């Protein structure tokens, strides 16, 4: 084991952990102020619950001995047989406990991404149940398929450096299913439409949005560069690619807003940066910096157009556009990996360098994982709703989740 690698992956693990509260501030700034606390605490409790799920059985289901390429066995339940000096083949330069901890942060932030689809109307108890079941039956199997050496999508030839398929496609399409099952938010009162928190699309705290996006950008260096699992040149390449893709997408989203809406939106720039980060996640360890810029530029435009189409042409109330941001950018980035991957960076070429089979594997994997995530989440949500209603009552929704679910408010204005 290499001391330098241990130091870097420990740092990367901490950076990825920071992304969960960063996501909380990003989402909380976008909702109405009566739901600000609930949005923040949902991210926090999902991190806590997911940490336990990952420890008790999620890690074993993902990286345990493969059963037919579908799921891991239970040999690693509760970190059984893993000591402080145990090493795993996936990351031979660091202790397996550190590999476990790094992967835990991925498993914890993924279900938190979904909450933006049903923001302002989910019952807290049902959210906890959904988190446990989704982590077990959606995230762990997909992560096994792609990242376990014997997973069937891995065997098919799919690659996913840091989670475009495993994290963003699963979260994005699960979010779409959740928005459809839980339904639209209530019609808002005229008083709410005139308040600072707006009509559900006007953010209550834009500085929180910018802060959250900036901290996500910062934490993403651990997310992507840490996925090299060593302190090496590949880690540096992934770090640079990550930064440039985010910068490109923030810029392209801003330009689309400027052209179509007349003004560059602060929220749009923030969301655009996140779309670029999402899109480069699967590609960051396989593509050149030029390709990363192209991926980011396209992500900002495509996700912007999908978000506006969803709002204008459909009745789907994906409150914070999780599908457009994570689902669409995740799909694009995963497919783009099949186009732009090059052996100049890592060990595989994409279609533009003569290997069309990688593009085929990426497209098939995206279609399979998107379908599994969407229909699997649809089924889980419908089952949960039978014994624990997903949605708060109309009165609770009107009051706001801060008071109705937690008995607390973000701001005490009565002093």
Residue, then its C-alpha position, 0 to 999 in steps of 0.5 A: x500500500x502506498x502512503x501517497x495514494x492513501x492520503x489522496x483517496x482519503x482527501x477525495x473521500x472527504x471531498x465527495x462527502x462535502x457534495x451531500x450538504x452542497x447538494x442540500x444548499x443547491x436544492x434548498x435555495x431553489x424551493x420555497x422558503x417554507x420547505x427550505x429546512x426540510x430539503x436540507x435535512x432530507x439530504x442529511x438523513x439520506x447520507x446517514x441512512x445510506x451509510x448504514x445500508x452500504x455498510x450492512x449489505x450494500x457494499x457486499x451486494x455491489x462488490x461481493x462475489x458475483x452471482x451470475x453477474x447480477x448481484x453480489x453475495x452476502x460474504x461482505x455483510x457488515x464488512x465481514x472479513x475486512x480488516x485494517x490491512x485488507x486489500x482489494x484488487x480494485x484498488x491494490x494501493x489502498x486499504x479496502x476500508x478506504x475503498x469502501x469509504x470512498x464508494x460509500x459517498x457515491x452510494x449516499x449522494x445518489x438517492x439524495x439527487x432524486x429528492x429534487x423531483x418531488x421537492x415540497x410534497x414528500x412525506x418524510x417517513x416514506x422518503x426514508x423507506x424509499x431511500x432504503x429500498x432504492x439503495x438496495x434494489x436499484x443502486x446496488x444491482x446497477x453498481x454491481x453490473x457496471x463496476x464489479x469485475x464480473x458484472x454483466x454490463x462490465x463484461x459487455x464492455x461498458x465503462x463508467x469512470x466515476x458514475x455517469x451510468x451508475x449514479x446519474x442515469x439511475x437517479x435521473x430516470x428514477x426521478x422522472x418516475x417519482x415525479x409521475x407517481x407523486x404528481x404535481x404540486x398544489x396550485x399556489x396562492x396569489x400571496x405565494x406567487x407574490x412572495x420571495x419564494x415565488x411560484x415553485x420555479x422562482x428560487x427563495x435563496x439564489x445565494x444558496x444555489x450559487x453556494x451549493x453549485x460552487x461547492x459541488x464543483x469543488x467536491x467533484x474533483x474528489x468525485x472524478x479525480x479520486x476515481x483513479x484510485x491512485x495519486x497518478x497522472x490519470x487522476x490529474x487528467x480527470x481533474x482537469x477534464x472535470x473543471x473544463x467540462x463544468x466551465x463549458x457547460x456553465x457558459x453554454x447554458x448561460x448563452x442559451x438563456x441569454x439568447x432565449x430569455x434576454x438575460x443571463x440567469x444566475x441560477x442557469x449558470x449554476x445549473x449549467x455547471x452541474x450539468x457539465x459535471x454530470x456529463x463528464x463524470x463517466x468520461x473524465x478518466x477516458x477523454x482528452x481535455x478537448x473532448x471534455x470541453x465539447x462534452x460540457x458545451x453540449x451538456x449545457x445546451x441539451x439539458x437547458x432545452x430539455x428543462x424548458x421543454x419539460x416545463x412548457x410542453x408537459x405536465x410533469x412536475x420534476x420540481x428541480x429538473x433532476x431528469x434534465x440535469x442528471x438524467x439527460x446529462x448522464x445519458x449524453x456523457x455516457x454515450x459521449x464516452x463511447x465516442x471520445x474515449x482514447x488510449x492516449x488517456x486510458x486503456x480503451x478507444x471510442x468510436x471516433x478512434x476506430x472502436x465502435x463496439x464501445x459506443x454500442x456497449x455504452x448505448x445498450x448500457x444506458x438504455x438498460x439502466x434507464x429502463x431498469x431505474x425508471x420501472x424499478x422505481x415506479x414499482x417501489x414507489x407504488x408499493x410504498x404508497x400502499x402502506x405509507x402514503x408518499x405525499x403529504x396532505x394538502x394542508x401539510x403541503x400548504x403549510x410547508x414541509x418545514x413545519x408540517x414534517x419537522x416543526x421547525x422554520x428556516x427563519x424566525x421572523x417573529x422576534 
